[in-house]
Structures are given as C-alpha cells and as structure tokens.
Amino acid sequence: MAQRQSLSPKMLEEITRIAVQAALDFQEKEKQKQQKAKRDRRLRNIKLLLKNYRNFKKHCNSITHDLENVDENWAIDEIGSDELALQSIKRSRARTRAMVKFIDRMISVYKVMCEQSGKEEDIRIFQSVYQLYISDEKKSAKEIATCHKTDVRTVYRDVEKASEALAILIFGVDSIRFVE
C-alpha cells in the first residue's frame, strides 16, 4: 500500500507564496494588455483617419456644389421625412468638412514641429506620412523607402511614430494616457 505523505507547514507556506505571486503577475499582465488595447484604439483611429484622408478630402471638394443642388431640388419636390434625411446628410457633410479642416491644421502643426526639431529623422518621418497618406500623388511604402534610402519597415515605423505625435495633436490631453 502506498504511504501518504503530508506537506510540511513550511512547504505549504512556500506553495501559497508562489501561487499568490503567480496570480499577481497574471493580473499585472492583464492590466498591461488592457492599457495597450486602449492605446492601440487611439492610434488605430489616427491611422484610419490618415488612410481615408484623401477620400475625405475628395468628399469635401464636392460637398458645396452637391448641397446647393440637393437643397433646391428637395425643397421643391417634397417636405416631410425626406427633409429629415436631407438635414442628416447636410450635418454629416458639415462634420466631414470640419474634420478635414482640423486635420489639415494639425498636419501643418506637425510639419512645423518636425522642421523645427532640426533632426533629419523627424523630417523624414513627416515626409513619409505625407507622401503615403496626404499628398495628391500617392506613393507606396516601397517608393518612399527607395526615396529616403531606407527599408520599407522603416517607413511603417515612421508611420507609428507620426501616429503617436498626431494622436496628441488631434485628440489633445485625452490621448496622453493612451500614448504613454
């Protein structure tokens, strides 16, 4: 028959200490994951804004003419539920126009910040983001890397750095807790 061995009080204490430490480590890792997820959401939003910037800009360029035509045609045709739809469309377009103007200003501020830093790296970072997302002539990451004599991965790292700086400019103080 097998003999049953009991754990000494010292061994039980050691096992308990190790289990508590493991639980605390797990909680800390989960907390870090949650903080990183919050940070990533803000940076993801910046990247979405950058990726869609050209579309927003095109949309804004066609807004004024479209709104005038829609207003005249719908005012004559019908009043009622369609008027609510028209007002909703107008509000959406106005918000898009305001957002694009704000992004334009923040990109200009970021450009000045990069130029005033005097660092070639900061200027390259701005140029990479500008050529990839903002300029009228879209360039690929590979073309930008060739132009700056860097690796394609460097272009994407530049986008990450620029996104963090732009998050602070665009989201203000709310972004600080997510960027740290």
PyMOL commands that set and color helices and strands:
alter all, ss='L'
color gray80, all
select helices_A, chain A and resi 9-77+81-117+120-134+141-148+152-179
alter helices_A, ss='H'
color red, helices_A
deselect
rebuild
show_as cartoon
